[in-house]
Amino acid sequence: EVQLVESGGGLVQPGGSLRLSCAVSGFTSEDYAIAWFHQAPGKEREGISCFRNTDGLTHVVDSVKGRFTISSDNAGKTVHLQMNNVSLEDTGDYYCAGDLAFFLCTEAPNWHLSYDHWGQGTRVTVSS
């Protein structure tokens, strides 16, 4: 059974930093994709970054590029989202998603395609 468990959310001041982590387990292959999604209050969930364990490819959407980075350690079993210089608009729930369809993560991913497995989410509140 695939399990994705997010951690690291919390309260952070504007301009501050936070690192979210996704603990990945249960995939039957080393070829999988992990993505981070953000759902702001009252808005739809949107994909912001992905990591392809097959070859280490990463992608960050333009709206957070330069502030957010995605990385992995523990042979892809932990995927981090480093959030720097956060703003009020970064408030919301952050979800980790994964799929054996590793091609979901590309240099220009189609965020309308769905991931099979989801974590429970972790909440980030940016407030002074």
All heavy atoms as an XYZ file, in Angstrom:
975
protein
N       0.846     -1.190      0.000
C       0.000      0.000      0.000
C       0.885      1.245      0.000
O       1.767      1.386      0.823
C      -0.903      0.013      1.231
C      -1.781      1.245      1.346
C      -2.542      1.296      2.661
O      -2.332      0.409      3.514
O      -3.333      2.228      2.844
N       0.601      2.115     -0.950
C       1.368      3.363     -1.027
C       0.903      4.303      0.086
O      -0.288      4.489      0.296
C       1.184      4.027     -2.396
C       1.856      5.403     -2.415
C       1.749      3.138     -3.503
N       1.864      4.859      0.760
C       1.549      5.848      1.782
C       2.408      7.079      1.573
O       3.613      6.975      1.319
C       1.789      5.286      3.187
C       0.761      4.253      3.612
C       0.842      3.930      5.096
O       1.914      3.950      5.680
N      -0.291      3.643      5.690
N       1.781      8.217      1.683
C       2.455      9.503      1.576
C       2.074     10.304      2.812
O       0.882     10.518      3.071
C       2.012     10.239      0.309
C       2.207      9.473     -1.003
C       1.533     10.210     -2.151
C       3.691      9.284     -1.310
N       3.053     10.712      3.558
C       2.780     11.414      4.808
C       3.537     12.737      4.805
O       4.773     12.759      4.795
C       3.192     10.562      6.019
C       2.882     11.317      7.310
C       2.475      9.214      6.005
N       2.783     13.821      4.817
C       3.389     15.152      4.822
C       3.677     15.594      6.251
O       2.988     15.200      7.194
C       2.466     16.183      4.164
C       2.060     15.881      2.735
C       0.726     15.182      2.646
O       0.338     14.493      3.620
O       0.051     15.311      1.605
N       4.662     16.442      6.363
C       4.976     17.058      7.648
C       5.663     18.388      7.385
O       6.086     18.664      6.260
C       5.878     16.148      8.488
O       7.112     15.909      7.839
N       5.757     19.196      8.419
C       6.511     20.426      8.316
C       5.694     21.695      8.203
O       6.261     22.792      8.199
N       4.386     21.570      8.103
C       3.570     22.766      8.019
C       3.537     23.517      9.336
O       4.006     23.028     10.370
N       2.990     24.712      9.296
C       2.890     25.500     10.505
C       2.729     26.965     10.201
O       2.402     27.359      9.083
N       2.977     27.764     11.198
C       2.856     29.215     11.085
C       4.215     29.822     10.774
O       5.213     29.500     11.427
C       2.319     29.786     12.400
C       2.187     31.299     12.506
C       1.148     31.816     11.521
C       1.816     31.696     13.937
N       4.242     30.694      9.788
C       5.495     31.344      9.400
C       5.192     32.796      9.035
O       4.117     33.100      8.513
C       6.164     30.581      8.228
C       5.255     30.504      7.016
C       7.517     31.171      7.868
N       6.119     33.664      9.320
C       5.941     35.078      9.000
C       6.257     35.337      7.535
O       7.067     34.620      6.931
C       6.840     35.927      9.885
C       6.450     35.923     11.348
C       7.292     36.875     12.173
O       8.387     37.254     11.768
N       6.790     37.271     13.327
N       5.657     36.358      6.969
C       6.015     36.721      5.592
C       7.517     36.950      5.475
O       8.138     37.574      6.347
C       5.231     38.020      5.366
C       4.074     37.923      6.300
C       4.588     37.208      7.511
N       8.072     36.422      4.407
C       9.506     36.510      4.206
C      10.288     35.384      4.841
O      11.496     35.247      4.610
N       9.631     34.582      5.626
C      10.298     33.472      6.294
C      10.398     32.237      5.425
O      10.055     32.244      4.238
N      10.888     31.171      6.034
C      11.099     29.913      5.316
C      10.464     28.762      6.062
O      10.305     28.801      7.284
C      12.599     29.650      5.151
O      13.207     30.636      4.356
N      10.161     27.745      5.289
C       9.566     26.539      5.858
C       9.943     25.386      4.941
O      10.037     25.570      3.716
C       8.041     26.684      5.903
C       7.240     25.899      6.948
C       7.668     26.291      8.362
C       5.748     26.165      6.767
N      10.172     24.225      5.515
C      10.442     23.050      4.686
C       9.398     21.988      4.959
O       9.254     21.511      6.087
C      11.837     22.486      4.939
C      12.199     21.400      3.929
C      13.636     20.933      4.037
N      13.823     19.932      5.065
C      14.825     19.063      5.076
N      15.725     19.085      4.106
N      14.938     18.192      6.060
N       8.699     21.624      3.914
C       7.734     20.541      3.992
C       8.409     19.245      3.557
O       9.284     19.255      2.689
C       6.529     20.817      3.091
C       5.822     22.162      3.279
C       4.617     22.242      2.343
C       5.429     22.388      4.718
N       7.973     18.153      4.155
C       8.519     16.851      3.795
C       7.401     15.873      3.504
O       6.328     15.943      4.115
C       9.391     16.304      4.925
O      10.507     17.145      5.162
N       7.679     14.981      2.586
C       6.727     13.926      2.244
C       7.454     12.594      2.380
O       8.415     12.335      1.646
C       6.225     14.112      0.817
S       5.144     12.788      0.229
N       7.008     11.784      3.312
C       7.577     10.448      3.489
C       6.841      9.490      2.564
O       5.615      9.368      2.633
C       7.444     10.012      4.934
N       7.612      8.845      1.693
C       7.054      7.995      0.636
C       7.330      6.531      0.960
O       8.470      6.161      1.255
C       7.698      8.355     -0.725
C       7.143      7.470     -1.839
C       7.503      9.829     -1.027
N       6.299      5.716      0.867
C       6.499      4.286      1.060
C       5.464      3.506      0.266
O       4.405      4.032     -0.074
C       6.399      3.915      2.551
O       5.106      4.187      3.040
N       5.809      2.273     -0.056
C       4.851      1.354     -0.650
C       4.871      1.224     -2.150
O       4.181      0.359     -2.700
N       5.637      2.065     -2.850
C       5.690      1.896     -4.301
C       6.415      0.598     -4.636
O       7.426      0.259     -4.022
C       6.402      3.072     -4.966
C       5.525      4.271     -5.149
C       5.800      5.455     -4.481
C       4.430      4.230     -5.999
C       4.999      6.564     -4.637
C       3.624      5.336     -6.164
C       3.909      6.509     -5.477
N       5.931     -0.103     -5.655
C       6.497     -1.384     -6.039
C       7.631     -1.238     -7.038
O       8.222     -2.232     -7.458
C       5.397     -2.271     -6.640
O       4.792     -1.566     -7.739
C       4.328     -2.595     -5.595
N       7.919     -0.016     -7.420
C       8.983      0.255     -8.370
C       9.687      1.524     -7.938
O       9.135      2.337     -7.185
C       8.400      0.420     -9.776
O       9.333      0.982    -10.666
N      10.926      1.681     -8.422
C      11.655      2.919     -8.165
C      11.264      4.009     -9.162
O      11.717      5.142     -9.060
C      13.161      2.667     -8.229
C      13.656      1.698     -7.179
C      13.317      2.147     -5.774
O      13.533      3.342     -5.464
O      12.804      1.325     -4.982
N      10.434      3.652    -10.135
C       9.977      4.612    -11.141
C       8.643      5.189    -10.697
O       7.602      4.548    -10.851
C       9.834      3.946    -12.509
C      11.153      3.480    -13.068
O      12.167      4.166    -12.831
O      11.177      2.433    -13.752
N       8.692      6.376    -10.142
C       7.459      7.033     -9.729
C       7.683      8.533     -9.700
O       8.822      9.021     -9.738
C       6.969      6.535     -8.358
C       7.973      6.628     -7.234
C       8.157      7.814     -6.522
C       8.711      5.513     -6.860
C       9.060      7.889     -5.485
C       9.615      5.577     -5.816
C       9.786      6.758     -5.126
O      10.698      6.830     -4.093
N       6.603      9.244     -9.647
C       6.633     10.696     -9.566
C       5.975     11.133     -8.268
O       4.985     10.543     -7.830
C       5.913     11.318    -10.748
N       6.539     12.159     -7.687
C       5.974     12.783     -6.491
C       5.747     14.256     -6.805
O       6.625     14.915     -7.384
C       6.912     12.654     -5.284
C       7.181     11.184     -4.956
C       6.325     13.390     -4.073
C       5.976     10.417     -4.461
N       4.605     14.751     -6.431
C       4.297     16.157     -6.684
C       3.769     16.822     -5.421
O       3.223     16.168     -4.538
C       3.258     16.281     -7.802
N       3.966     18.115     -5.384
C       3.384     18.943     -4.334
C       2.286     19.805     -4.938
O       2.492     20.428     -5.994
C       4.429     19.840     -3.687
C       5.328     19.133     -2.734
C       6.588     18.660     -2.977
C       5.045     18.820     -1.366
N       7.102     18.068     -1.853
C       6.175     18.160     -0.848
C       3.952     19.036     -0.527
C       6.243     17.709      0.474
C       4.018     18.587      0.790
C       5.146     17.936      1.282
N       1.157     19.830     -4.242
C       0.030     20.651     -4.642
C      -0.291     21.634     -3.525
O      -0.125     21.331     -2.346
C      -1.201     19.781     -4.924
C      -1.119     18.975     -6.188
C      -0.342     17.818     -6.251
C      -1.801     19.371     -7.339
C      -0.260     17.075     -7.414
C      -1.723     18.634     -8.496
C      -0.960     17.485     -8.544
N      -0.790     22.782     -3.914
C      -1.169     23.818     -2.955
C      -2.636     24.157     -3.149
O      -3.086     24.355     -4.279
C      -0.305     25.070     -3.174
C      -0.746     26.257     -2.394
N      -0.849     27.513     -2.947
C      -1.120     26.374     -1.083
C      -1.249     28.365     -2.010
N      -1.409     27.688     -0.882
N      -3.353     24.193     -2.039
C      -4.745     24.630     -2.089
C      -4.921     25.802     -1.146
O      -4.904     25.633      0.088
C      -5.708     23.508     -1.735
C      -7.164     23.883     -1.925
C      -8.092     22.690     -1.913
O      -7.765     21.625     -1.385
N      -9.266     22.844     -2.506
N      -5.042     26.982     -1.726
C      -5.280     28.182     -0.923
C      -6.734     28.188     -0.466
O      -7.592     27.574     -1.102
C      -4.964     29.415     -1.751
N      -7.026     28.887      0.619
C      -8.401     28.940      1.124
C      -9.376     29.416      0.063
O      -9.166     30.465     -0.564
C      -8.314     29.937      2.277
C      -6.907     29.840      2.742
C      -6.091     29.603      1.504
N     -10.427     28.636     -0.171
C     -11.454     29.006     -1.129
C     -11.074     28.838     -2.582
O     -11.818     29.250     -3.469
N      -9.914     28.241     -2.834
C      -9.460     28.084     -4.220
C      -9.238     26.613     -4.550
O      -9.191     25.756     -3.682
C      -8.175     28.886     -4.442
C      -8.364     30.391     -4.306
C      -7.133     31.146     -4.745
C      -7.361     32.644     -4.672
N      -6.167     33.410     -5.128
N      -9.081     26.355     -5.833
C      -8.824     24.998     -6.273
C      -7.380     24.602     -5.987
O      -6.480     25.443     -5.918
C      -9.115     24.868     -7.763
C     -10.590     24.997     -8.116
C     -10.856     24.681     -9.582
O      -9.896     24.418    -10.321
O     -12.035     24.694     -9.972
N      -7.193     23.322     -5.841
C      -5.847     22.802     -5.641
C      -5.045     22.934     -6.933
O      -5.567     22.673     -8.024
C      -5.939     21.339     -5.214
C      -4.672     20.707     -4.763
C      -4.957     19.403     -4.043
N      -5.756     18.492     -4.848
C      -6.326     17.394     -4.363
N      -6.210     17.099     -3.078
N      -7.023     16.612     -5.155
N      -3.790     23.327     -6.807
C      -2.953     23.491     -7.994
C      -1.593     22.864     -7.768
O      -1.029     22.915     -6.667
C      -2.804     24.972     -8.344
C      -2.212     25.833     -7.241
C      -2.073     27.288     -7.652
O      -2.588     27.669     -8.712
O      -1.444     28.037     -6.884
N      -1.077     22.292     -8.814
C       0.248     21.695     -8.743
C       1.312     22.757     -8.773
O       1.216     23.738     -9.520
N       2.351     22.593     -7.944
C       3.404     23.592     -7.892
C       4.794     23.016     -8.140
O       5.695     23.753     -8.557
C       3.391     24.375     -6.564
C       3.500     23.425     -5.367
C       2.152     25.241     -6.459
C       3.658     24.152     -4.045
N       4.980     21.726     -7.898
C       6.307     21.176     -8.080
C       6.232     19.663     -8.157
O       5.322     19.057     -7.599
C       7.216     21.599     -6.919
O       8.549     21.218     -7.163
N       7.182     19.069     -8.881
C       7.201     17.619     -8.946
C       8.633     17.098     -9.034
O       9.559     17.831     -9.414
C       6.356     17.082    -10.099
S       6.952     17.443    -11.762
N       8.754     15.845     -8.680
C      10.042     15.152     -8.667
C       9.832     13.776     -9.282
O       8.865     13.084     -8.967
C      10.535     15.018     -7.220
C      11.606     13.981     -7.033
C      12.903     14.226     -7.439
C      11.313     12.748     -6.456
C      13.897     13.264     -7.271
C      12.292     11.791     -6.272
C      13.578     12.053     -6.685
N      10.748     13.409    -10.183
C      10.653     12.110    -10.820
C      11.788     11.244    -10.299
O      12.963     11.514    -10.557
C      10.744     12.269    -12.342
C      10.360     11.041    -13.124
C      10.082     11.413    -14.575
N      11.292     11.743    -15.303
C      11.289     12.307    -16.508
N      10.137     12.619    -17.093
N      12.427     12.563    -17.119
N      11.425     10.238     -9.539
C      12.450      9.414     -8.899
C      13.254      8.619     -9.918
O      14.414      8.264     -9.662
C      11.800      8.448     -7.905
C      12.809      7.796     -6.999
O      13.582      8.473     -6.324
N      12.826      6.480     -6.984
N      12.697      8.376    -11.078
C      13.367      7.589    -12.115
C      14.734      8.163    -12.459
O      15.718      7.442    -12.587
C      12.500      7.552    -13.375
O      11.197      7.108    -13.020
C      13.104      6.662    -14.433
N      14.783      9.467    -12.623
C      16.029     10.104    -13.067
C      16.340     11.391    -12.330
O      17.284     12.094    -12.690
C      15.963     10.371    -14.576
C      14.757     11.203    -14.975
O      14.005     11.641    -14.078
O      14.547     11.408    -16.179
N      15.542     11.715    -11.328
C      15.816     12.910    -10.541
C      15.321     14.204    -11.140
O      15.608     15.282    -10.615
N      14.565     14.121    -12.230
C      14.063     15.348    -12.846
C      13.147     16.074    -11.874
O      12.378     15.452    -11.139
C      13.297     15.007    -14.131
C      12.713     16.195    -14.896
C      12.889     15.986    -16.401
C      11.243     16.426    -14.577
N      13.257     17.386    -11.871
C      12.375     18.193    -11.028
C      11.760     19.315    -11.848
O      12.295     19.727    -12.882
C      13.123     18.808     -9.837
O      14.138     19.685    -10.328
C      13.736     17.736     -8.955
N      10.648     19.796    -11.371
C       9.981     20.928    -12.007
C       9.335     21.784    -10.917
O       8.781     21.249     -9.945
C       8.917     20.455    -12.989
C       8.100     21.574    -13.561
N       8.562     22.375    -14.581
C       6.874     22.040    -13.220
C       7.648     23.284    -14.863
N       6.611     23.096    -14.064
N       9.430     23.089    -11.088
C       8.770     24.042    -10.198
C       8.023     25.033    -11.086
O       8.592     25.540    -12.061
C       9.793     24.777     -9.314
C       9.090     25.803     -8.432
C      10.567     23.791     -8.450
N       6.785     25.292    -10.769
C       6.007     26.201    -11.612
C       6.550     27.619    -11.498
O       7.173     28.002    -10.496
C       4.507     26.168    -11.253
C       3.930     24.784    -11.489
C       4.262     26.626     -9.821
N       6.316     28.391    -12.522
C       6.888     29.740    -12.602
C       6.463     30.626    -11.443
O       7.238     31.481    -11.001
C       6.473     30.394    -13.917
C       7.188     29.800    -15.108
O       8.219     29.109    -14.914
O       6.732     30.011    -16.245
N       5.253     30.432    -10.953
C       4.732     31.322     -9.908
C       5.521     31.237     -8.600
O       5.489     32.177     -7.805
C       3.261     31.030     -9.649
O       3.088     29.693     -9.215
N       6.219     30.140     -8.373
C       7.003     30.013     -7.135
C       8.480     29.763     -7.410
O       9.280     29.610     -6.482
C       6.452     28.899     -6.222
C       5.023     29.211     -5.808
C       6.551     27.540     -6.889
N       8.839     29.728     -8.681
C      10.240     29.487     -9.032
C      11.107     30.601     -8.449
O      10.753     31.764     -8.476
C      10.389     29.418    -10.545
C      11.740     28.925    -11.018
C      11.742     28.715    -12.516
C      10.869     27.550    -12.911
N      10.891     27.286    -14.367
N      12.240     30.185     -7.929
C      13.121     31.143     -7.279
C      12.866     31.264     -5.789
O      13.718     31.772     -5.053
N      11.713     30.803     -5.349
C      11.396     30.807     -3.917
C      11.247     29.388     -3.373
O      11.663     29.103     -2.247
C      10.109     31.583     -3.638
C      10.149     33.037     -4.030
C       8.947     33.786     -3.469
N       7.670     33.237     -3.948
C       6.727     32.731     -3.154
N       6.921     32.673     -1.852
N       5.591     32.283     -3.675
N      10.680     28.509     -4.166
C      10.450     27.118     -3.744
C      11.389     26.197     -4.516
O      11.627     26.384     -5.716
C       9.016     26.676     -4.021
C       7.959     27.335     -3.192
C       8.246     28.412     -2.366
C       6.653     26.864     -3.238
C       7.255     29.012     -1.603
C       5.651     27.445     -2.477
C       5.958     28.524     -1.658
N      11.899     25.215     -3.827
C      12.683     24.171     -4.482
C      12.222     22.809     -3.973
O      11.777     22.674     -2.827
C      14.188     24.327     -4.228
O      14.423     24.327     -2.806
C      14.739     25.605     -4.817
N      12.350     21.823     -4.836
C      11.987     20.461     -4.473
C      13.252     19.622     -4.480
O      14.135     19.806     -5.334
C      10.908     19.891     -5.430
C      10.361     18.558     -4.913
C      11.441     19.770     -6.851
C       9.111     18.078     -5.670
N      13.347     18.730     -3.536
C      14.513     17.872     -3.461
C      14.114     16.547     -2.825
O      13.006     16.418     -2.288
C      15.627     18.532     -2.643
O      15.199     18.724     -1.299
N      15.014     15.611     -2.892
C      14.721     14.318     -2.281
C      15.951     13.789     -1.577
O      17.090     14.158     -1.902
C      14.264     13.305     -3.330
O      15.355     12.928     -4.154
N      15.754     12.938     -0.629
C      16.847     12.194     -0.036
C      16.335     10.817      0.340
O      15.193     10.460      0.049
C      17.470     12.940      1.149
C      16.462     13.265      2.231
O      15.450     12.547      2.342
O      16.683     14.247      2.963
N      17.200     10.063      0.933
C      16.823      8.711      1.327
C      16.337      7.914      0.121
O      15.328      7.211      0.189
C      15.750      8.760      2.422
C      15.539      7.429      3.110
O      16.421      6.571      3.101
N      14.362      7.244      3.687
N      17.055      8.059     -0.999
C      16.742      7.337     -2.230
C      15.322      7.587     -2.691
O      14.626      6.674     -3.149
C      16.996      5.845     -2.049
N      14.904      8.835     -2.582
C      13.577      9.191     -3.064
C      12.451      8.882     -2.116
O      11.292      9.091     -2.458
N      12.787      8.410     -0.925
C      11.744      8.051      0.027
C      11.284      9.243      0.855
O      10.290      9.154      1.585
C      12.234      6.934      0.943
C      12.529      5.628      0.194
C      11.311      5.110     -0.541
C      11.523      3.745     -1.157
N      12.427      3.823     -2.334
N      12.007     10.349      0.749
C      11.552     11.586      1.364
C      11.716     12.692      0.325
O      12.799     12.856     -0.234
C      12.353     11.939      2.619
O      12.353     10.827      3.516
C      11.735     13.150      3.311
N      10.647     13.408      0.084
C      10.676     14.499     -0.888
C      10.339     15.782     -0.144
O       9.323     15.851      0.558
C       9.694     14.250     -2.037
C       9.724     15.412     -3.023
C      10.043     12.949     -2.758
N      11.210     16.763     -0.297
C      11.048     18.009      0.440
C      10.599     19.130     -0.487
O      10.973     19.166     -1.663
C      12.380     18.420      1.076
C      12.988     17.374      1.951
N      12.478     17.046      3.188
C      14.073     16.580      1.755
C      13.226     16.104      3.724
N      14.206     15.803      2.878
N       9.860     20.045      0.087
C       9.549     21.292     -0.596
C      10.071     22.415      0.287
O       9.531     22.668      1.369
C       8.045     21.445     -0.822
C       7.640     22.703     -1.586
C       8.063     22.577     -3.060
C       6.133     22.954     -1.503
N      11.148     23.029     -0.146
C      11.729     24.145      0.591
C      11.057     25.420      0.137
O      11.082     25.760     -1.045
C      13.239     24.237      0.342
C      13.908     25.402      1.043
C      13.912     25.274      2.552
O      14.148     24.189      3.078
N      13.650     26.378      3.251
N      10.444     26.113      1.085
C       9.700     27.329      0.785
C      10.439     28.508      1.406
O      10.556     28.593      2.629
C       8.283     27.228      1.368
C       7.529     25.987      0.918
S       6.005     25.707      1.866
C       5.082     27.194      1.503
N      10.948     29.396      0.578
C      11.666     30.569      1.057
C      10.909     31.837      0.686
O      10.127     31.858     -0.257
C      13.070     30.623      0.452
C      13.938     29.471      0.900
O      13.788     28.930      1.996
N      14.872     29.071      0.043
N      11.180     32.885      1.465
C      10.556     34.181      1.186
C       9.046     34.026      0.959
O       8.503     34.509     -0.032
C      11.217     34.832     -0.031
C      10.814     36.282     -0.206
O      10.417     36.946      0.752
N      10.912     36.767     -1.429
N       8.399     33.369      1.895
C       6.974     33.083      1.722
C       6.158     34.364      1.800
O       6.567     35.358      2.425
C       6.473     32.065      2.763
C       7.179     30.730      2.596
C       6.621     32.603      4.181
N       5.015     34.328      1.159
C       4.093     35.464      1.170
C       2.722     34.995      1.641
O       2.476     33.797      1.787
C       4.000     36.071     -0.227
O       3.393     35.147     -1.115
N       1.855     35.959      1.881
C       0.516     35.617      2.371
C      -0.201     34.659      1.426
O      -0.993     33.811      1.854
C      -0.313     36.889      2.546
C       0.206     37.898      3.573
C      -0.696     39.125      3.587
C       0.311     37.287      4.963
N       0.112     34.791      0.126
C      -0.551     33.944     -0.879
C      -0.125     32.481     -0.783
O      -0.741     31.610     -1.387
C      -0.260     34.469     -2.284
C      -0.947     35.795     -2.620
C      -0.351     36.972     -1.887
O       0.855     36.914     -1.550
O      -1.075     37.955     -1.641
N       0.913     32.205     -0.044
C       1.369     30.824      0.119
C       0.598     30.085      1.200
O       0.787     28.882      1.393
C       2.864     30.794      0.451
C       3.715     31.355     -0.666
O       3.371     31.132     -1.854
O       4.728     32.020     -0.369
N      -0.249     30.787      1.897
C      -1.091     30.148      2.913
C      -1.979     29.090      2.268
O      -2.471     29.264      1.151
C      -1.965     31.204      3.611
O      -1.124     32.047      4.406
C      -3.012     30.581      4.507
N      -2.183     28.009      2.980
C      -3.082     26.974      2.477
C      -2.622     25.590      2.880
O      -1.683     25.426      3.656
N      -3.286     24.627      2.315
C      -2.943     23.235      2.554
C      -2.044     22.742      1.431
O      -2.279     23.024      0.251
C      -4.203     22.371      2.624
C      -5.071     22.717      3.821
O      -4.505     22.970      4.907
O      -6.303     22.733      3.670
N      -1.041     22.008      1.834
C      -0.087     21.461      0.873
C      -0.191     19.941      0.901
O      -0.148     19.321      1.977
C       1.329     21.915      1.206
C       1.558     23.361      0.856
C       1.065     24.375      1.668
C       2.238     23.707     -0.312
C       1.251     25.711      1.330
C       2.425     25.034     -0.650
C       1.933     26.027      0.169
O       2.106     27.352     -0.171
N      -0.359     19.388     -0.283
C      -0.529     17.955     -0.416
C       0.608     17.348     -1.222
O       1.057     17.913     -2.228
C      -1.848     17.633     -1.123
C      -3.073     18.077     -0.382
C      -3.604     19.346     -0.571
C      -3.715     17.219      0.517
C      -4.742     19.762      0.111
C      -4.847     17.626      1.203
C      -5.350     18.893      0.990
O      -6.481     19.292      1.678
N       1.019     16.202     -0.791
C       1.981     15.390     -1.517
C       1.197     14.325     -2.285
O       0.275     13.706     -1.731
C       2.936     14.752     -0.514
S       4.078     13.554     -1.176
N       1.529     14.139     -3.539
C       0.856     13.141     -4.363
C       1.901     12.294     -5.081
O       2.989     12.773     -5.382
C      -0.058     13.815     -5.369
N       1.538     11.050     -5.349
C       2.485     10.169     -6.011
C       1.809      9.245     -6.994
O       0.611      8.965     -6.886
N       2.586      8.775     -7.953
C       2.038      7.884     -8.973
C       3.164      7.091     -9.620
O       4.270      7.626     -9.821
C       1.303      8.696    -10.039
C       0.244      7.892    -10.762
O       0.615      6.914    -11.431
O      -0.946      8.240    -10.661
N       2.880      5.836     -9.955
C       3.847      5.030    -10.699
C       3.999      5.537    -12.134
O       4.977      5.189    -12.803
C       3.416      3.564    -10.698
C       3.697      2.790     -9.406
C       3.073      1.405     -9.478
C       5.187      2.676     -9.136
N       3.047      6.303    -12.599
C       3.173      6.919    -13.918
C       4.158      8.079    -13.799
O       3.770      9.253    -13.703
C       1.818      7.392    -14.416
N       5.441      7.734    -13.797
C       6.478      8.718    -13.511
C       6.536      9.839    -14.546
O       7.032     10.927    -14.273
C       7.840      8.044    -13.416
C       8.250      7.299    -14.666
C       8.946      7.963    -15.681
C       7.960      5.962    -14.834
C       9.333      7.296    -16.824
C       8.340      5.283    -15.972
C       9.027      5.958    -16.975
N       5.965      9.552    -15.734
C       5.976     10.573    -16.786
C       5.011     11.713    -16.475
O       4.916     12.678    -17.247
C       5.608      9.932    -18.128
C       4.396      9.048    -18.063
C       3.127      9.579    -18.124
C       4.539      7.678    -17.912
C       2.010      8.779    -18.047
C       3.419      6.853    -17.837
C       2.159      7.406    -17.909
N       4.264     11.619    -15.366
C       3.430     12.745    -14.946
C       4.288     13.946    -14.611
O       3.839     15.091    -14.686
C       2.571     12.355    -13.738
C       1.401     11.423    -14.006
C       0.733     11.028    -12.705
C       0.390     12.077    -14.932
N       5.518     13.682    -14.213
C       6.440     14.776    -13.915
C       7.377     14.949    -15.103
O       8.182     14.068    -15.404
C       7.235     14.488    -12.644
S       8.349     15.835    -12.191
N       7.261     16.061    -15.756
C       8.121     16.383    -16.888
C       8.625     17.809    -16.717
O       8.334     18.465    -15.723
C       7.354     16.279    -18.224
O       6.412     17.370    -18.287
C       6.596     14.969    -18.330
N       9.330     18.284    -17.702
C       9.791     19.672    -17.655
C       8.630     20.642    -17.856
O       8.743     21.828    -17.570
C      10.873     19.893    -18.702
C      12.149     19.115    -18.387
C      13.222     19.311    -19.446
O      12.931     19.963    -20.468
O      14.342     18.812    -19.251
N       7.507     20.130    -18.357
C       6.303     20.945    -18.536
C       5.098     20.062    -18.220
O       4.369     19.639    -19.120
C       6.221     21.487    -19.956
N       4.889     19.758    -16.959
C       3.835     18.798    -16.618
C       2.435     19.314    -16.910
O       2.182     20.514    -16.843
C       4.033     18.566    -15.113
C       4.780     19.761    -14.640
C       5.595     20.246    -15.784
N       1.561     18.376    -17.242
C       0.143     18.684    -17.396
C      -0.512     18.463    -16.034
O      -0.782     17.332    -15.640
C      -0.468     17.775    -18.448
C      -1.949     18.066    -18.662
O      -2.559     18.828    -17.908
N      -2.534     17.459    -19.673
N      -0.755     19.536    -15.320
C      -1.265     19.428    -13.967
C      -2.722     18.983    -13.917
O      -3.252     18.726    -12.831
C      -1.087     20.754    -13.224
C       0.353     21.080    -12.965
C       1.083     22.057    -13.553
C       1.237     20.409    -12.058
N       2.371     22.038    -13.059
C       2.492     21.049    -12.145
C       1.082     19.335    -11.169
C       3.588     20.653    -11.387
C       2.182     18.941    -10.414
C       3.404     19.592    -10.525
N      -3.360     18.884    -15.075
C      -4.730     18.393    -15.088
C      -4.788     16.874    -14.985
O      -5.843     16.299    -14.711
C      -5.444     18.859    -16.356
C      -5.606     20.337    -16.431
N      -6.438     21.041    -15.582
C      -5.025     21.272    -17.221
C      -6.375     22.333    -15.873
N      -5.514     22.504    -16.862
N      -3.665     16.213    -15.220
C      -3.625     14.763    -15.069
C      -3.557     14.420    -13.589
O      -2.855     15.083    -12.827
C      -2.419     14.185    -15.802
C      -2.399     14.414    -17.314
C      -1.115     13.869    -17.918
C      -3.613     13.771    -17.958
N      -4.258     13.395    -13.188
C      -4.368     13.112    -11.756
C      -3.330     12.116    -11.280
O      -2.860     11.270    -12.034
C      -5.767     12.585    -11.435
O      -5.980     11.355    -12.099
N      -2.990     12.272    -10.033
C      -2.124     11.336     -9.344
C      -2.987     10.338     -8.564
O      -4.037     10.693     -8.037
C      -1.196     12.081     -8.379
C      -0.012     12.746     -9.042
C      -0.167     13.862     -9.864
C       1.282     12.261     -8.854
C       0.925     14.463    -10.478
C       2.380     12.861     -9.454
C       2.195     13.959    -10.266
O       3.275     14.547    -10.867
N      -2.499      9.116     -8.490
C      -3.296      8.065     -7.845
C      -3.300      8.146     -6.325
O      -4.272      7.781     -5.682
C      -2.765      6.674     -8.250
C      -3.304      6.214     -9.585
O      -4.265      6.840    -10.088
O      -2.769      5.234    -10.135
N      -2.193      8.569     -5.755
C      -2.046      8.488     -4.303
C      -1.808      9.868     -3.707
O      -1.059     10.669     -4.279
C      -0.864      7.570     -3.952
C      -0.930      6.236     -4.611
N      -1.763      5.223     -4.187
C      -0.282      5.759     -5.718
C      -1.613      4.175     -4.969
N      -0.730      4.473     -5.912
N      -2.455     10.102     -2.572
C      -2.383     11.416     -1.941
C      -2.134     11.285     -0.443
O      -2.593     10.339      0.201
C      -3.699     12.163     -2.152
C      -3.920     12.541     -3.581
C      -4.424     11.742     -4.574
C      -3.621     13.800     -4.180
N      -4.457     12.434     -5.755
C      -3.982     13.694     -5.547
C      -3.107     14.998     -3.708
C      -3.819     14.764     -6.442
C      -2.954     16.053     -4.592
C      -3.313     15.933     -5.938
N      -1.425     12.261      0.073
C      -1.276     12.365      1.509
C      -2.444     13.135      2.110
O      -3.334     13.597      1.404
N      -2.394     13.283      3.412
C      -3.502     13.927      4.109
C      -3.378     15.449      4.101
O      -4.326     16.148      4.444
C      -3.577     13.419      5.555
C      -2.600     14.068      6.532
C      -1.162     13.632      6.326
O      -0.866     12.715      5.563
N      -0.254     14.287      7.031
N      -2.230     15.940      3.736
C      -2.019     17.375      3.658
C      -1.398     17.940      4.921
O      -1.505     17.368      6.012
N      -0.740     19.053      4.753
C      -0.186     19.791      5.882
C      -0.481     21.271      5.653
O      -0.411     21.756      4.537
C       1.325     19.530      6.045
O       1.792     20.116      7.257
C       2.137     20.057      4.873
N      -0.836     21.953      6.706
C      -1.300     23.334      6.575
C      -0.157     24.308      6.829
O       0.582     24.178      7.826
C      -2.455     23.606      7.533
C      -3.003     25.030      7.467
C      -4.413     25.092      7.925
N      -5.296     24.358      7.014
C      -6.615     24.219      7.245
N      -7.163     24.713      8.345
N      -7.348     23.553      6.382
N      -0.074     25.296      5.963
C       0.878     26.385      6.102
C       0.096     27.681      6.251
O      -0.775     27.978      5.434
C       1.816     26.464      4.883
C       2.683     27.710      4.959
C       2.680     25.210      4.790
N       0.415     28.405      7.281
C      -0.227     29.701      7.503
C       0.858     30.765      7.534
O       1.768     30.715      8.372
C      -1.005     29.727      8.821
O      -1.993     28.687      8.807
C      -1.705     31.067      9.007
N       0.773     31.690      6.593
C       1.712     32.791      6.538
C       1.020     34.015      7.122
O       0.022     34.487      6.589
C       2.193     33.068      5.109
C       3.224     34.200      5.114
C       2.771     31.809      4.485
N       1.547     34.478      8.218
C       0.908     35.596      8.910
C       1.921     36.307      9.775
O       2.837     35.692     10.334
C      -0.241     35.084      9.784
O      -0.802     36.130     10.555
N       1.737     37.611      9.881
C       2.608     38.384     10.768
C       1.970     38.502     12.143
O       2.556     39.113     13.039
C       2.854     39.767     10.171
O       1.633     40.419      9.905
